[in-house]
Amino acid sequence: MKRFIYLALLLSFIACKNQPENTEENNEYLRFEDALQSDVAHLMQYGSNILYKKWENQVLTDSMFIDTTGFIDKIKDLWLEEMQAENFAKLFQEVPVVDEASNQIHFHYLAKIKNSKLAEVKVITAPNKQQEYVITTVMFEISDADKTQKVMWKLQEMIQIITQYKNGDGKVTVEELIWEPSLFFE
């Protein structure tokens, strides 16, 4: 029996010793920025009216329809350098989680460095009719010295941006950009 244990230990040591070293970082991740850009391109091509709503401290202060130019003005600050493919894989660590109840896979990306403007990203995928997993929602948090923004982007539907200002007055704004007509009156 002792010989068997020694043999197993020796074989496992040899197997570990013969493994190639992994010197390259894993540069694969779920390319959510492509899905967001595709969503914007589709909206620019086919979009007509986009409902813009704004609340300040839970009071509706603005509600109007905007065109695609106004939409681009509202989201231009959401495109961060950290989200670009060549930077993202180096700056973020992926933690996938399977939700068996909803048949969704959540990809949680955490910043490897503490001072990153983009703190975290969460991508939710769900199976489509062909049982291929597609991105349905992208959530991320942007933080700087003045404010923290939490963004929820539901592909082909809407974007919600919650901004909390850090200047001490506790002001919170919620902005929604909705292009799915069935959500206009919610």
Long-range contacts (C-beta under 8 A, 24 or more apart in sequence): 25-89, 25-90, 26-89, 27-89, 27-90, 28-89, 29-88, 29-89, 29-92, 29-94, 29-107, 29-109, 30-94, 30-107, 30-123, 30-125, 30-135, 31-85, 32-121, 32-123, 32-135, 32-138, 33-83, 33-84, 33-85, 33-88, 35-135, 35-138, 35-155, 36-138, 36-153, 36-155, 39-153, 39-155, 39-156, 40-72, 40-75, 42-156, 43-68, 43-71, 43-179, 44-68, 44-72, 47-71, 47-179, 49-179, 50-177, 50-178, 50-179, 51-176, 51-177, 51-178, 51-179, 51-184, 52-175, 52-176, 52-177, 52-178, 53-175, 53-176, 53-178, 54-173, 54-174, 54-175, 54-176, 55-173, 55-174, 55-175, 56-171, 56-172, 56-173, 57-170, 57-171, 57-172, 58-172, 66-177, 71-177, 71-179, 74-175, 74-177, 75-159, 75-177, 78-142, 78-151, 78-161, 80-117, 80-118, 80-142, 82-111, 82-116, 82-117, 82-118, 83-118, 83-121, 83-140, 91-116, 91-118, 92-121, 102-126, 103-127, 104-136, 105-133, 117-142, 117-143, 117-144, 118-142, 119-143, 156-180, 157-183, 158-183
